[in-house]
Amino acid sequence: MGEMEFNLTPVDEKPSRRYRKGSKYDPIIDAFMNGEEALVVVAVENKDANYLRTQLNKRIDARNLRGVKVSVVNNACYLEKT
């Protein structure tokens, strides 16, 4: 077998994993929270309503927002202030 070159470097600790700050869905939630409407239909190009509900719910949970509900009725995604 041929020899291979390699290098081992000692370190004190592993770096922490980098997580993305925010989400591309945050502006939707921010616009809704800053708006006057209590109920809106959310539509994002090329995104299914159920997928959109899942992503918005993840962001609402991650941001610990209270008083915001996401639902899907007849393949339309709704944001509601409760």
C-alpha positions in Angstrom: 0.0 0.0 0.0 1.1 3.5 -0.8 1.9 6.0 1.9 -0.5 8.9 2.6 0.3 12.2 4.1 -1.8 13.6 6.9 -1.6 16.0 9.7 -2.9 15.8 13.3 -3.4 19.1 15.2 -4.2 19.1 18.9 -7.2 21.3 20.0 -8.7 22.1 23.4 -12.3 21.6 22.4 -14.6 21.2 19.5 -16.2 24.3 18.1 -19.9 24.7 18.7 -22.2 24.0 15.8 -23.3 27.0 13.9 -27.0 27.5 13.5 -28.7 29.8 11.1 -29.9 32.9 12.8 -33.5 33.5 11.9 -35.5 32.1 9.0 -36.8 33.2 5.6 -40.2 32.8 7.2 -39.6 35.4 9.9 -40.5 38.4 7.7 -44.0 36.8 7.2 -44.5 36.5 10.9 -43.1 40.0 11.6 -45.3 41.6 9.0 -48.4 39.9 10.4 -47.5 40.9 14.0 -47.0 44.5 13.0 -50.1 44.7 10.9 -53.6 45.6 12.1 -55.4 42.5 10.7 -56.4 39.7 13.0 -56.7 37.1 10.3 -54.8 36.8 7.0 -54.2 34.2 4.3 -50.6 33.5 3.7 -49.4 32.4 0.2 -45.8 31.7 -0.7 -45.0 30.8 -4.3 -44.3 27.1 -4.9 -45.0 26.2 -1.3 -47.9 23.9 -0.2 -50.2 25.3 2.5 -49.4 22.3 4.9 -45.6 22.8 4.4 -46.0 26.5 5.1 -48.0 25.8 8.3 -45.2 23.5 9.5 -42.5 26.1 8.8 -44.4 28.9 10.4 -45.2 26.9 13.5 -41.6 26.0 13.9 -40.6 29.7 13.8 -43.5 30.7 16.2 -42.3 28.0 18.6 -38.6 29.0 18.3 -39.4 32.6 18.9 -41.8 31.8 21.8 -44.5 33.9 20.3 -47.9 33.7 22.1 -51.2 34.7 20.5 -50.4 33.5 17.0 -52.1 30.5 15.4 -51.5 28.9 12.1 -54.1 26.8 10.4 -54.9 25.3 7.0 -58.4 25.2 5.6 -59.1 24.1 2.0 -55.4 24.2 1.1 -55.0 27.8 2.2 -52.7 28.8 5.1 -54.1 31.3 7.7 -52.4 33.3 10.4 -54.6 34.4 13.2 -54.1 36.6 16.3 -55.7 34.9 19.3 
